[in-house]
Amino acid sequence: MTDNKNTFHCSLTPRFTDLDTWRHVNNSRIYQLHQEARLQAHLDLFGPDAWFSDTVRLRPLRCVTDFRQVTWYGSEVKAQIQVQTCSNDSYRVRSDLFQNDQHVGTQQALMGAYENGKQVDLPAATRERLEAMTSGEALLLPAADYVERVGSVATFPVVQQLTPRYADLDADSQRGEAALARYMEQARFGAIRHLDLGGLGILIASMDVSYLHFHAGWKPVDLRAGINRIGNSSFVFTGCASGEHGLQAVANSVMVVIDQASSRPAPIPDMLREQLQGLII
């Protein structure tokens, strides 16, 4: 339902299969909670059959997801969604997740329209309905210069191949948004799994994904990753997925090194910093 501020509210329930090896909800599954909340708001706005389309399809151009707090199994997640701005060819949606009275995550989604695999203007009726719901307020997104960075990198320190699966397709037989977010996770993990953390842990603080297209394909996908910045207790992965239709998704992911006993950020020790520098692009 929607309140008088045009904010949509719903509840979502994490599943046992959403947990990771740290026994909290995995970051790619949290991304899917944002996606589900966004879709529920879409159905509320456009009707119960609006989850599919055989003509113009609404898909994200870019999503910036901030993981503010750990999300746990066994408690409902409350979501609130707002349409913030709308133009001829895109609109902005903000979703916020809350669990046990804590603000656990935020996502800023820049949405666009696709027809026959190419970006087009929003249908007039869709744009008018969205414009009637906009709050008119949206944070300025940082420049997506990491997309250009990927295009100029000749070699990445970490390269792996992934075989596409049937489960990677969405209900419109395109490569799904959630699948591409998982691809970005796998690109990072291909590098992280080789690091000697010396008893420390790593959590993702934010992920900024740009989606270039949603074409499906069955040939192996190349996942490439490297590090573009190292700070005091955090570092930034740049990763991408490319396949038979070219570059498909690119992401910047901010990773934070933590002390596992306190779950607080910890300075990167010299031994780990040396390993990270070996992954610089």
BAFI-3210 file (N, C-alpha, C; in Angstrom, 3 decimals, decimal comma, padded with zeros to 6 digits):
// residues 281
n [1|2|3|4|5|6|7|8|9|10|11|12|13|14|15|16|17|18|19|20|21|22|23|24|25|26|27|28|29|30|31|32|33|34|35|36|37|38|39|40|41|42|43|44|45|46|47|48|49|50|51|52|53|54|55|56|57|58|59|60|61|62|63|64|65|66|67|68|69|70|71|72|73|74|75|76|77|78|79|80|81|82|83|84|85|86|87|88|89|90|91|92|93|94|95|96|97|98|99|100|101|102|103|104|105|106|107|108|109|110|111|112|113|114|115|116|117|118|119|120|121|122|123|124|125|126|127|128|129|130|131|132|133|134|135|136|137|138|139|140|141|142|143|144|145|146|147|148|149|150|151|152|153|154|155|156|157|158|159|160|161|162|163|164|165|166|167|168|169|170|171|172|173|174|175|176|177|178|179|180|181|182|183|184|185|186|187|188|189|190|191|192|193|194|195|196|197|198|199|200|201|202|203|204|205|206|207|208|209|210|211|212|213|214|215|216|217|218|219|220|221|222|223|224|225|226|227|228|229|230|231|232|233|234|235|236|237|238|239|240|241|242|243|244|245|246|247|248|249|250|251|252|253|254|255|256|257|258|259|260|261|262|263|264|265|266|267|268|269|270|271|272|273|274|275|276|277|278|279|280|281]
n.u [000,841|000,294|001,372|000,396|002,568|003,458|005,019|005,855|005,231|006,356|006,734|009,383|010,734|013,677|015,259|016,410|018,179|019,309|021,473|024,976|028,377|029,105|026,910|025,030|022,709|023,469|025,255|024,497|021,967|020,705|020,717|018,791|016,550|016,129|015,525|013,147|011,467|011,332|010,019|007,557|006,536|006,276|004,265|002,168|001,819|001,328|-000,301|-001,319|-000,399|001,875|004,429|005,624|006,478|005,908|006,753|007,921|010,350|011,135|014,145|017,100|019,522|021,588|022,657|023,160|024,116|024,021|025,289|024,353|024,068|024,518|022,338|019,976|018,916|015,600|014,141|011,711|012,114|011,543|010,477|010,754|009,806|010,465|009,625|011,765|012,688|011,860|012,354|012,389|013,704|014,445|014,159|014,324|014,594|014,370|015,141|014,735|015,801|014,780|015,428|014,528|014,177|016,398|018,160|019,119|019,953|020,325|019,277|019,938|018,376|018,726|016,545|015,623|014,165|013,739|013,564|013,365|015,945|017,317|017,931|015,246|013,006|010,906|007,629|004,843|002,549|003,536|005,558|004,011|002,522|004,538|005,671|003,663|004,034|006,474|008,946|010,674|013,163|016,484|019,590|022,678|024,267|027,543|030,026|030,075|032,698|034,159|033,310|034,431|037,052|037,339|037,144|039,572|041,510|043,993|044,754|043,560|044,242|042,890|041,150|038,436|036,282|032,789|030,087|027,062|023,798|020,529|019,034|019,912|018,382|015,689|012,122|011,401|013,040|015,515|018,944|019,101|018,760|019,420|021,074|023,272|024,211|025,090|027,129|028,962|029,617|030,868|033,065|034,533|035,000|036,659|039,135|039,358|039,350|041,918|043,410|045,417|044,156|044,994|043,495|041,687|038,559|036,406|034,027|031,417|030,785|029,544|028,097|028,342|026,777|026,787|024,643|024,921|023,650|021,086|021,180|020,792|022,866|024,686|027,294|030,504|031,023|033,238|034,703|036,197|038,491|039,920|041,834|041,279|041,751|043,285|042,702|042,885|041,490|039,934|039,209|038,826|037,208|037,154|035,110|033,989|031,729|031,770|030,622|029,373|027,961|029,412|030,684|028,851|028,108|029,387|031,155|031,850|033,073|033,093|035,113|035,478|037,866|037,676|037,802|037,214|036,278|035,158|033,708|034,277|035,728|039,119|042,552|044,370|046,712|050,309|051,086|048,724|048,166|050,244|049,564|047,166|048,083|049,241|047,119|046,349|044,889]
n.v [-001,192|002,382|005,425|008,845|010,253|009,156|006,897|003,582|000,619|-002,543|-005,968|-008,301|-011,601|-013,015|-016,012|-019,296|-020,258|-017,935|-017,316|-016,746|-017,989|-016,773|-016,797|-014,782|-012,790|-013,059|-010,743|-010,550|-011,608|-009,737|-007,659|-008,729|-008,546|-005,789|-005,563|-007,086|-005,583|-003,248|-004,237|-005,051|-002,548|-001,552|-003,198|-002,404|000,131|-000,123|-002,320|-005,827|-007,457|-006,338|-007,301|-008,523|-008,160|-008,045|-006,201|-003,165|-003,129|-002,558|-001,925|-001,921|000,640|001,346|000,569|001,541|000,211|000,285|-001,338|-001,198|-002,303|-005,562|-008,110|-010,415|-013,854|-014,996|-012,817|-010,465|-008,278|-004,945|-002,885|000,194|002,227|004,698|006,603|008,781|010,700|011,502|011,251|011,655|009,337|007,810|006,883|007,376|005,257|004,801|002,527|001,420|-000,641|-002,181|-003,795|-005,255|-002,713|-001,384|000,461|-001,135|-001,158|000,527|001,368|002,940|003,146|003,553|003,565|002,311|001,980|-000,770|-002,055|-004,671|-005,284|-002,860|000,376|002,598|005,466|006,086|004,668|006,808|006,694|005,288|007,018|009,259|008,237|007,620|010,159|011,374|010,311|011,048|012,156|014,192|014,527|013,508|011,975|013,052|010,937|009,496|009,900|007,414|006,475|004,189|002,435|003,344|002,988|000,208|-000,330|000,588|-000,988|-003,265|-005,807|-007,832|-008,617|-010,801|-013,313|-015,228|-017,873|-018,308|-020,485|-019,883|-020,333|-021,886|-020,810|-018,229|-016,734|-014,375|-013,838|-012,908|-014,120|-012,943|-012,228|-012,105|-009,335|-009,922|-012,136|-010,988|-009,332|-011,305|-012,331|-010,250|-010,477|-012,989|-012,391|-010,748|-012,577|-014,412|-013,249|-012,651|-015,120|-016,048|-014,588|-014,198|-013,575|-013,404|-013,971|-011,895|-010,434|-009,819|-007,545|-006,413|-003,046|-001,320|-001,444|-000,614|-000,913|-000,942|-001,573|-002,767|-004,180|-006,726|-009,085|-012,538|-015,482|-018,488|-019,148|-019,342|-016,904|-014,255|-013,282|-010,591|-008,968|-006,523|-004,358|-000,964|000,973|001,431|001,868|002,907|001,035|-000,143|-001,225|-001,004|-002,917|-003,362|-004,833|-006,904|-008,312|-010,092|-011,316|-013,207|-011,147|-008,935|-006,489|-006,652|-006,052|-003,899|-003,212|-001,380|-002,155|-001,578|-002,767|-003,739|-004,263|-006,190|-006,684|-009,818|-010,520|-008,222|-007,176|-004,751|-002,175|-002,686|-001,680|-002,205|-004,710|-004,852|-007,189|-008,066|-005,791|-005,792|-008,031|-007,095|-004,985|-006,349|-006,882|-004,634|-002,583]
n.w [000,000|-000,376|001,085|001,928|001,100|-001,150|-000,799|-001,006|000,872|002,025|003,198|003,488|003,547|004,551|003,365|004,388|002,490|001,611|003,133|003,806|004,144|006,449|007,934|007,765|005,817|002,458|000,339|-002,392|-002,245|-000,655|-002,446|-004,153|-002,517|-002,543|-005,265|-005,386|-003,690|-005,173|-007,434|-006,312|-005,637|-008,195|-009,248|-007,613|-008,572|-011,348|-011,738|-011,343|-013,444|-014,395|-014,162|-016,285|-019,788|-023,270|-024,984|-024,523|-022,004|-018,613|-017,111|-014,997|-015,452|-013,933|-010,641|-007,363|-004,452|-001,007|001,758|004,814|007,385|008,858|007,705|008,956|009,245|010,000|010,825|009,727|006,916|006,474|003,868|002,086|-000,627|-003,046|-005,900|-007,325|-009,309|-012,748|-016,232|-019,846|-020,729|-018,542|-015,030|-011,461|-008,666|-005,225|-002,703|000,628|003,272|006,304|009,373|012,406|013,528|012,615|010,145|007,444|004,784|001,590|-001,688|-004,748|-007,720|-011,116|-013,639|-016,877|-020,206|-022,402|-025,701|-027,927|-027,184|-027,170|-025,767|-025,195|-025,224|-022,359|-022,390|-023,067|-021,376|-019,206|-018,317|-017,561|-015,431|-013,606|-013,221|-011,800|-009,336|-008,322|-005,967|-006,370|-005,318|-005,286|-004,683|-006,076|-008,257|-008,199|-010,790|-013,300|-013,939|-013,843|-015,772|-018,182|-017,401|-017,328|-020,054|-020,950|-019,856|-020,510|-019,569|-016,881|-013,458|-012,394|-013,925|-014,927|-016,071|-016,571|-016,807|-018,323|-016,887|-016,944|-014,875|-014,816|-016,463|-016,731|-016,227|-018,697|-020,448|-020,689|-019,759|-016,352|-014,073|-011,376|-011,761|-013,066|-011,042|-009,303|-010,882|-010,697|-008,016|-008,067|-009,662|-007,922|-005,835|-007,032|-006,796|-004,050|-002,758|-002,925|-001,184|001,724|004,676|007,242|009,565|009,648|008,474|005,601|004,445|002,268|001,555|-000,241|-003,537|-006,876|-009,778|-013,285|-015,937|-019,127|-021,156|-021,588|-022,943|-023,468|-023,465|-024,302|-024,405|-022,704|-020,118|-019,573|-016,607|-015,083|-012,915|-010,700|-008,529|-007,846|-005,976|-002,798|000,561|004,026|005,643|003,783|000,399|-003,201|-005,535|-009,034|-011,363|-014,123|-016,565|-019,531|-022,670|-025,452|-026,589|-026,054|-023,656|-020,675|-017,998|-015,461|-012,466|-009,476|-006,335|-002,932|-000,465|002,912|005,392|008,296|011,874|013,096|015,626|016,783|014,711|013,609|011,493|010,454|010,336|007,315|007,311|006,686|005,314|004,033|002,547|000,716|-000,824|-001,939|-003,485|-005,530|-007,115|-008,416|-010,935]
ca.u [000,000|001,046|000,887|000,149|003,837|003,809|006,028|005,307|005,775|006,068|007,589|010,061|011,257|014,878|015,166|017,622|019,100|019,913|022,605|026,310|029,190|029,221|025,611|024,090|022,167|024,496|025,059|023,746|020,573|020,173|020,415|017,519|015,476|015,861|014,853|011,788|010,712|011,111|009,009|006,278|006,071|005,893|002,957|001,195|001,606|000,893|-001,226|-000,735|000,207|002,956|005,742|006,182|006,122|006,379|007,157|008,921|010,656|011,843|015,295|018,037|020,722|022,644|022,184|024,139|023,577|024,809|024,998|024,600|024,189|024,320|020,952|019,986|017,827|014,673|013,366|011,219|012,733|010,569|011,007|009,998|010,268|009,995|010,051|012,316|012,669|011,486|012,600|011,900|014,322|014,840|013,597|015,096|013,867|015,150|014,568|015,386|015,450|014,878|015,227|014,637|014,254|017,661|018,236|020,180|020,447|019,739|019,654|019,517|018,280|018,414|015,813|015,384|013,273|014,370|012,702|014,200|017,323|017,929|017,298|014,312|012,336|009,806|006,305|004,235|001,654|004,401|006,212|003,025|002,176|005,703|005,814|002,658|004,432|007,841|009,188|011,464|014,439|017,362|021,010|023,474|025,116|028,899|030,275|030,350|033,930|034,733|032,974|035,490|038,297|037,353|037,402|040,956|042,425|044,370|044,722|043,147|045,003|042,062|040,253|037,839|035,146|031,575|029,138|025,700|022,838|019,118|018,554|020,348|017,375|014,534|010,823|011,290|014,085|016,733|019,831|018,461|019,475|019,978|022,173|024,435|024,748|025,855|028,356|029,904|030,073|031,806|034,288|035,288|035,408|037,782|040,370|039,378|039,614|043,352|044,069|045,667|043,633|045,625|042,498|040,723|037,446|036,092|032,618|031,159|030,094|028,677|028,332|027,822|026,749|026,217|024,177|025,047|022,573|020,559|021,120|021,162|023,760|025,069|028,741|031,096|031,167|034,498|034,641|037,511|038,472|041,161|041,651|041,665|042,129|043,487|042,709|043,413|040,823|039,053|039,747|037,762|037,302|036,446|034,890|033,116|031,328|031,627|030,300|029,267|027,381|030,269|030,652|027,457|027,946|030,625|030,843|032,807|032,633|033,916|035,267|036,028|038,540|037,141|038,202|036,075|035,753|034,358|032,989|034,585|036,806|040,481|043,576|044,908|048,107|051,267|051,083|047,553|048,299|051,144|048,783|046,193|048,807|049,482|045,893|046,044|044,753]
ca.v [000,000|003,618|006,468|010,113|010,784|008,331|005,910|002,230|-000,200|-003,975|-006,795|-009,395|-012,571|-013,745|-017,464|-019,976|-020,361|-016,626|-017,111|-017,039|-018,783|-016,035|-017,013|-013,683|-012,763|-012,759|-009,438|-010,654|-011,846|-008,450|-006,968|-009,267|-007,972|-004,473|-005,777|-007,542|-004,445|-002,363|-004,854|-004,970|-001,170|-001,429|-003,835|-001,543|001,327|-000,404|-003,434|-007,142|-008,102|-005,480|-007,910|-009,009|-007,372|-008,558|-005,057|-002,365|-003,689|-001,642|-002,601|-000,943|001,070|001,412|000,438|001,784|-000,445|000,463|-002,342|-000,383|-003,188|-006,972|-008,557|-011,752|-014,798|-015,164|-011,597|-009,816|-007,052|-003,956|-002,104|001,345|002,553|005,960|007,076|010,095|011,594|010,847|012,016|010,952|008,037|007,101|007,343|006,971|004,625|004,556|001,557|001,333|-001,855|-002,075|-005,050|-005,067|-001,262|-000,844|000,753|-002,070|-001,006|001,499|001,214|003,949|002,461|004,342|002,631|002,708|001,129|-001,501|-002,728|-005,465|-005,267|-001,533|001,350|003,529|006,355|005,491|004,877|008,034|006,394|004,906|008,229|010,104|007,629|007,783|011,577|011,708|009,719|011,417|013,031|015,328|014,596|012,361|012,267|013,015|009,747|009,770|009,541|005,992|006,442|002,850|001,764|003,714|002,387|-001,186|-000,343|000,946|-001,932|-004,330|-007,097|-007,811|-009,608|-011,981|-013,640|-016,555|-018,107|-018,793|-021,057|-019,415|-021,364|-021,574|-019,980|-016,852|-016,041|-013,890|-014,279|-012,453|-014,841|-012,148|-012,469|-011,352|-008,356|-010,601|-012,984|-010,148|-008,929|-012,464|-012,386|-009,279|-011,090|-014,055|-011,754|-010,350|-013,744|-015,044|-012,660|-012,697|-016,472|-016,309|-013,713|-014,627|-012,467|-013,382|-013,969|-010,806|-010,717|-008,809|-007,310|-005,423|-001,864|-000,808|-001,965|000,265|-001,722|-000,401|-002,631|-002,294|-004,837|-007,908|-010,192|-013,853|-016,257|-019,749|-019,314|-018,934|-015,483|-013,893|-012,394|-009,980|-008,116|-005,985|-003,331|000,362|001,869|000,817|002,871|002,487|-000,203|-000,568|-001,208|-000,991|-003,834|-003,125|-006,104|-006,833|-009,557|-009,934|-012,570|-013,191|-009,876|-007,866|-006,123|-006,680|-005,374|-003,432|-002,829|-000,979|-002,679|-001,142|-003,848|-003,268|-005,267|-006,092|-007,593|-010,734|-010,572|-007,037|-006,806|-003,356|-002,014|-002,831|-001,244|-003,267|-004,981|-004,777|-008,435|-008,056|-004,666|-006,233|-008,903|-006,272|-004,199|-007,236|-006,985|-003,295|-002,375]
ca.w [000,000|-000,528|001,979|001,259|000,604|-002,311|-000,415|-000,964|001,950|001,991|004,057|002,802|004,503|004,120|003,406|004,836|001,351|001,369|004,039|003,312|005,072|007,713|008,552|007,603|004,467|001,473|-000,284|-003,645|-001,872|-000,220|-003,700|-004,647|-001,692|-003,127|-006,541|-005,118|-003,167|-006,319|-008,284|-005,626|-005,801|-009,598|-009,392|-006,936|-009,391|-012,715|-011,801|-011,029|-014,610|-014,888|-013,907|-017,541|-020,961|-024,548|-025,822|-023,808|-020,684|-017,722|-016,522|-014,447|-016,156|-012,913|-009,264|-006,306|-003,265|000,211|002,780|006,004|008,539|008,555|007,700|009,539|008,998|011,114|011,076|008,516|006,434|006,033|002,747|001,615|-001,969|-003,603|-007,213|-006,987|-010,467|-013,994|-017,450|-021,030|-020,978|-017,319|-013,759|-010,298|-007,581|-004,009|-001,777|001,931|003,996|007,760|010,102|013,859|013,762|012,119|008,713|007,058|003,424|000,673|-003,098|-005,720|-009,010|-012,310|-014,481|-018,254|-020,986|-023,494|-026,665|-028,839|-026,711|-027,250|-024,893|-025,841|-024,283|-021,601|-022,979|-022,537|-020,249|-018,081|-017,815|-016,893|-014,140|-012,732|-012,884|-010,786|-008,061|-007,965|-004,826|-006,850|-004,608|-005,512|-004,526|-007,298|-008,307|-008,668|-012,187|-013,515|-014,727|-013,815|-017,033|-019,110|-016,918|-017,783|-021,487|-021,256|-019,221|-021,451|-018,864|-015,488|-012,687|-012,122|-015,033|-014,802|-016,943|-015,938|-017,758|-018,032|-016,503|-017,198|-013,765|-015,022|-017,267|-015,989|-016,754|-020,077|-021,192|-020,765|-018,626|-015,299|-013,245|-010,211|-012,215|-013,335|-009,739|-008,817|-011,672|-010,118|-006,770|-008,405|-010,141|-006,727|-005,058|-007,707|-006,266|-002,589|-002,250|-002,930|-000,223|003,094|005,470|008,558|010,630|009,480|007,585|004,590|004,157|001,224|002,064|-001,296|-004,877|-007,919|-010,996|-014,512|-016,831|-020,502|-021,900|-020,905|-023,892|-022,963|-024,310|-023,669|-024,426|-021,425|-019,815|-018,928|-015,448|-014,868|-011,718|-010,166|-007,500|-008,346|-004,876|-001,491|001,610|005,319|006,046|002,696|-000,958|-004,198|-006,666|-010,282|-012,032|-015,289|-017,217|-020,975|-023,336|-026,904|-027,008|-025,582|-022,248|-020,248|-016,711|-014,831|-011,089|-008,451|-005,042|-001,809|000,502|004,190|006,217|009,651|012,946|013,182|016,990|017,071|013,488|013,327|010,511|010,964|009,375|006,464|007,688|005,578|004,536|003,172|001,609|-000,356|-001,699|-002,671|-004,493|-006,652|-007,896|-008,913|-012,372]
c.u [000,879|000,482|000,769|001,419|004,337|004,967|005,351|006,006|005,420|007,022|008,134|010,682|012,504|014,693|016,485|018,648|019,727|021,184|023,927|027,095|029,468|027,906|024,766|023,672|023,236|024,201|024,279|022,272|019,927|019,837|019,059|016,334|015,108|015,097|013,389|010,917|010,372|010,011|007,631|005,690|005,590|004,507|001,860|000,832|000,946|-000,038|-000,546|-000,101|001,427|004,345|006,376|005,767|006,681|006,746|008,269|009,093|011,478|012,923|016,257|019,163|021,909|022,006|023,350|023,529|024,530|024,347|025,360|024,837|024,032|022,838|020,920|018,788|016,906|013,868|012,933|012,038|011,617|011,216|010,118|010,650|009,649|010,491|010,507|012,251|012,282|011,774|012,100|012,434|014,733|014,085|014,410|014,177|014,823|014,405|015,405|014,872|015,707|014,638|015,462|014,899|015,601|017,569|019,413|020,687|019,660|020,171|019,077|019,544|017,894|017,815|015,616|014,451|014,039|013,302|013,584|015,680|018,008|017,178|016,455|013,765|011,253|008,500|005,609|003,356|002,451|005,034|005,228|002,663|003,324|005,864|004,826|003,055|005,780|007,888|009,978|012,808|015,244|018,808|021,704|024,378|026,516|029,067|030,614|031,606|034,594|034,397|034,034|036,819|038,429|037,697|038,838|041,975|042,716|044,284|044,287|043,929|044,220|041,074|039,731|036,658|033,978|030,642|027,733|024,765|021,421|018,589|018,987|019,365|016,245|013,245|010,587|012,386|015,307|017,663|019,404|019,376|020,145|021,160|023,423|025,043|025,563|027,153|029,407|030,461|031,121|033,121|035,163|035,844|036,574|039,125|040,475|039,783|041,090|044,114|044,268|045,294|044,222|044,633|041,498|039,585|037,261|034,579|032,501|030,346|029,143|029,064|027,612|027,919|026,122|025,882|024,179|024,039|022,177|020,409|021,556|022,113|024,221|026,559|029,320|031,251|032,505|034,235|036,050|037,429|039,871|040,831|042,100|042,012|042,274|043,565|043,298|042,812|039,876|039,795|038,592|038,099|036,568|036,328|033,969|032,798|031,159|031,408|030,181|028,670|028,191|030,136|029,210|027,213|029,321|030,278|032,073|032,256|033,613|033,919|035,954|036,645|038,071|037,837|037,017|035,479|034,803|033,452|033,167|035,695|038,173|041,457|044,110|046,362|049,014|051,231|049,904|047,651|049,197|050,418|047,803|046,882|049,139|048,280|045,475|045,907|045,098]
c.v [001,245|004,679|007,780|010,802|009,974|007,386|004,553|001,434|-001,664|-004,690|-007,961|-010,310|-013,255|-015,247|-018,072|-020,065|-019,023|-016,407|-017,447|-017,802|-018,065|-016,089|-015,746|-013,618|-012,267|-011,454|-009,515|-010,932|-010,569|-007,598|-007,430|-008,800|-006,574|-004,616|-006,182|-006,400|-003,470|-002,914|-004,807|-003,564|-000,937|-002,034|-003,003|-000,349|001,012|-001,611|-004,788|-007,864|-007,352|-006,067|-008,463|-008,066|-008,061|-007,432|-004,297|-002,919|-002,688|-002,414|-001,546|-000,620|001,063|001,284|000,652|001,281|-000,259|-000,547|-001,717|-001,223|-004,630|-007,304|-010,037|-012,573|-014,828|-013,943|-010,992|-008,575|-006,143|-003,105|-000,903|001,839|003,862|006,123|008,512|011,091|010,795|011,794|011,203|009,530|007,271|007,627|006,744|006,398|004,436|003,535|001,527|000,099|-001,656|-003,461|-004,806|-003,607|-000,663|-000,630|-000,047|-001,864|-000,018|001,156|002,367|003,277|003,459|003,378|003,204|001,729|000,501|-002,087|-003,387|-005,336|-003,921|-000,558|002,324|004,474|005,591|005,677|006,052|007,750|006,018|006,138|009,105|009,542|007,804|009,230|011,996|011,221|010,225|012,342|014,261|015,464|013,326|012,801|012,182|011,792|010,131|009,333|008,057|005,834|005,078|002,069|002,071|003,091|000,950|-001,265|-000,067|-000,014|-003,082|-005,701|-006,877|-008,876|-010,882|-012,163|-015,054|-016,663|-018,696|-019,318|-020,588|-020,579|-020,915|-020,629|-018,523|-016,047|-015,531|-014,320|-013,836|-013,054|-013,977|-012,576|-011,540|-010,387|-009,030|-011,482|-012,158|-009,613|-010,069|-012,634|-011,431|-009,795|-012,161|-013,496|-011,322|-011,570|-014,470|-014,504|-012,843|-014,077|-016,810|-015,468|-014,414|-013,463|-012,403|-013,309|-012,842|-011,252|-009,593|-008,745|-006,301|-004,277|-001,285|-001,428|-001,070|-000,494|-000,938|-001,563|-002,101|-002,955|-006,102|-009,097|-011,488|-014,529|-017,478|-020,022|-018,830|-017,414|-015,266|-012,928|-011,885|-009,030|-007,658|-004,896|-001,991|001,347|001,081|001,936|002,328|001,156|-000,727|-000,558|-001,361|-001,961|-003,238|-004,461|-005,938|-008,235|-009,265|-011,298|-012,387|-011,901|-008,683|-007,612|-005,972|-005,936|-005,028|-002,952|-002,339|-001,459|-002,244|-002,251|-003,311|-004,445|-005,093|-007,054|-008,511|-010,791|-009,415|-006,628|-005,331|-003,267|-002,070|-002,316|-002,434|-003,513|-005,037|-006,025|-008,471|-006,939|-005,065|-007,150|-008,090|-005,467|-005,029|-007,392|-005,645|-003,302|-000,930]
c.w [000,000|000,405|001,214|000,803|-000,594|-002,018|-000,276|000,131|001,719|002,944|003,245|003,847|003,954|004,294|003,902|003,712|000,973|002,196|003,361|004,380|006,385|008,487|008,658|006,135|003,497|000,742|-001,591|-003,365|-001,343|-001,438|-004,227|-003,803|-002,196|-004,442|-006,332|-004,588|-004,292|-007,228|-007,637|-005,741|-007,232|-009,839|-008,744|-007,803|-010,725|-012,841|-011,702|-012,203|-015,130|-014,660|-015,176|-018,664|-022,195|-025,498|-025,090|-022,398|-019,878|-016,990|-015,963|-015,421|-015,192|-011,549|-008,309|-005,000|-002,103|001,256|004,130|007,250|008,067|008,658|008,071|009,083|010,232|011,475|009,749|008,195|005,929|004,942|002,480|000,326|-002,409|-005,026|-007,018|-008,140|-011,698|-015,150|-018,636|-021,143|-019,724|-016,121|-012,622|-009,225|-006,410|-003,158|-000,509|002,646|005,485|008,359|011,581|014,212|013,386|010,610|008,158|005,638|002,600|-000,751|-003,905|-007,084|-010,094|-013,330|-015,879|-018,939|-022,140|-024,400|-027,711|-028,486|-026,735|-026,350|-025,700|-024,784|-023,526|-022,370|-022,289|-021,323|-019,008|-017,458|-017,042|-015,521|-013,153|-012,291|-011,796|-009,402|-007,562|-006,753|-005,233|-006,188|-004,855|-005,347|-005,874|-007,256|-008,754|-010,112|-012,291|-014,374|-014,729|-015,086|-018,079|-018,705|-017,415|-019,268|-021,859|-020,647|-020,190|-020,800|-017,420|-014,725|-012,402|-013,272|-014,802|-015,753|-016,166|-017,028|-017,420|-017,752|-016,856|-016,124|-013,896|-015,862|-016,369|-016,693|-018,188|-020,963|-021,496|-019,635|-017,508|-014,580|-012,057|-010,601|-012,464|-012,045|-009,128|-009,601|-011,096|-008,791|-007,060|-008,918|-008,965|-006,006|-005,704|-007,247|-004,759|-002,069|-002,197|-001,903|001,116|004,000|006,865|009,706|010,562|008,567|006,593|004,420|003,021|001,818|001,028|-002,632|-005,877|-009,235|-012,140|-015,442|-018,265|-021,432|-021,144|-021,866|-023,222|-023,956|-023,556|-023,758|-023,097|-021,322|-019,132|-017,783|-015,180|-013,684|-011,361|-009,170|-008,043|-007,239|-003,591|-000,456|002,893|005,765|004,965|001,370|-001,931|-005,325|-007,861|-010,998|-013,218|-015,782|-018,700|-021,599|-024,823|-027,440|-026,491|-024,092|-021,787|-018,943|-016,161|-013,435|-010,346|-007,113|-003,962|-000,760|001,751|004,936|007,654|010,603|013,216|014,593|017,272|015,917|013,146|012,285|011,167|009,918|008,574|006,857|006,457|004,703|003,566|002,142|000,440|-001,342|-002,554|-003,766|-005,717|-007,561|-008,509|-010,436|-012,682]
res [m|t|d|n|k|n|t|f|h|c|s|l|t|p|r|f|t|d|l|d|t|w|r|h|v|n|n|s|r|i|y|q|l|h|q|e|a|r|l|q|a|h|l|d|l|f|g|p|d|a|w|f|s|d|t|v|r|l|r|p|l|r|c|v|t|d|f|r|q|v|t|w|y|g|s|e|v|k|a|q|i|q|v|q|t|c|s|n|d|s|y|r|v|r|s|d|l|f|q|n|d|q|h|v|g|t|q|q|a|l|m|g|a|y|e|n|g|k|q|v|d|l|p|a|a|t|r|e|r|l|e|a|m|t|s|g|e|a|l|l|l|p|a|a|d|y|v|e|r|v|g|s|v|a|t|f|p|v|v|q|q|l|t|p|r|y|a|d|l|d|a|d|s|q|r|g|e|a|a|l|a|r|y|m|e|q|a|r|f|g|a|i|r|h|l|d|l|g|g|l|g|i|l|i|a|s|m|d|v|s|y|l|h|f|h|a|g|w|k|p|v|d|l|r|a|g|i|n|r|i|g|n|s|s|f|v|f|t|g|c|a|s|g|e|h|g|l|q|a|v|a|n|s|v|m|v|v|i|d|q|a|s|s|r|p|a|p|i|p|d|m|l|r|e|q|l|q|g|l|i|i]
***
